[in-house]
Amino acid sequence: MTAPAIQTPTARAAAQTAPTGAAPAPAAAPGTAALDEAVRRDPVGQRVLTGDRPTGPLHLGHYFGTLQNRVRLQGLGAEMFVVIADYQVITDRDIAHRLAEHTENLVLDYLATGIDPERATIFPHSAVPALNQLLLPFLSLVSVAELGRNPTVKDEIAHSSQATVNGLMFTYPVHQAADILFCKAHLVPVGQDQLPHLEVARTVARRFNERYPLPGGTGVFPQPEALLSAAPLLLGTDGAKMSKSRGNSIPLSADEDTTARLIRGAKTDAERRIGYDPADRPEVSSLVLLAALCQGRAPERIAEEIGDGGAAALKRTVTESVNEHLRPIRARRAELAADRGYIRQVLRDGAERANAVADATLTEVRAVMGSL
C-alpha cells in the first residue's frame, strides 16, 4: 500500500489523514468518554497541548500511546498545539546532540501519522521566549519537596546519562506546566508515566488562580485533564518500558528488515503456549497487544490463534502486523522527507502562532500579578 503523491504544501496538508486500510485508532481509555463528548459538543472551545522531546525517533509506544490520540482529537475538531521540547533535552544529558535533525524528524513523524499543520500548531519550545518567562512565577508555586517526590523525575534521574543531576531536572515538571498552560490547554494526551507531570500542571494552575484571582473569583488558567489511550504503555524489546533513551524501542521510521530484527530480539518467556495475561506474562502480552493494535482486533483473539506456536510464531505475527500497519505511514514519511524546506516552514509557521498565544498569556499573567 502506498501513500498518495504529495507535491505542494497545500496538498501535503490535505494528505495528513489516517492511512487508507490502517487499523482504527484505539478508543480513549475508560474514564475519558466524558472528555471526548465535551470535544464533540464544543470542539472550538477545547484546546489540546501535547509534544515530545527531540532526542531520537518516535516509536510504537509513542504512536499507540499518544500519536493516534492526537490525530483522533484533531479529527473531532479540537485546537491542537504540539510542542517540540528542545530546551528540555538538556535535563538529563550534557549536550543536545543533533538537535535540529531530531526536531525535523519529529515533524516528519507527526505529519506522516496524520497531524495536519494547518489544524495543529507545531513549534519548538526554544522559539517561544514567553514560555521561559512563565516558568519563574510558576516555580514560586511549587515546593522543593513536591518536586523531589515526583515519580517521573525519580525515574528520569535513574536513567540519566549525566554524571551528576542538574537543577533543570527538578524544574522539568514545572517547565512542562508552562508548556501546557501558556496556551490554556484543556486536554493533554499522555502516556501513563506522564500523569505525575500533568498533576504538577494542574497544581500550578490551581495555585496561581487562588493567589492571583481575576475579578469575580475566576482564574487565568483552566486545570488541564489527561487523556489516556487504550494502550498507554507498551513494553520495549527488553521487557522494560519502551523508551528512546533505553535503546529498546521500535522506531516508526525503521525499515521493515530492521523492524523484523528488533522484534526477533524481543524478550518473551519459557512457556510455549501464547496467552494474553499482562499481569503474569507482561512481555508476551505486550507483543500480543502490539499485534492486536496493528490489526484492530482483540488481543485475546490474537493469542488464541497463535496458540501453541510459541515465541517464534508470535514474533512472526507481530512483525507482519507492524510492517503492514506502518507501510503507508513510512511511504508518506519518505515523500515528506524529500522536501526539508517544507518541514522547516511548518516549524516557522507554528512558532509564529505559538508566540502570539504565549505573549498574550504572559501579558495577562503580568497584569494579574501587578507586574510591569
Summary of the structure (lengths in Angstrom):
residues: 372
radius of gyration: 20.9
end to end distance: 57.6
largest distance: 70.8
contacts: 1203
relative contact order: 0.16
helix: 56%
strand: 8%
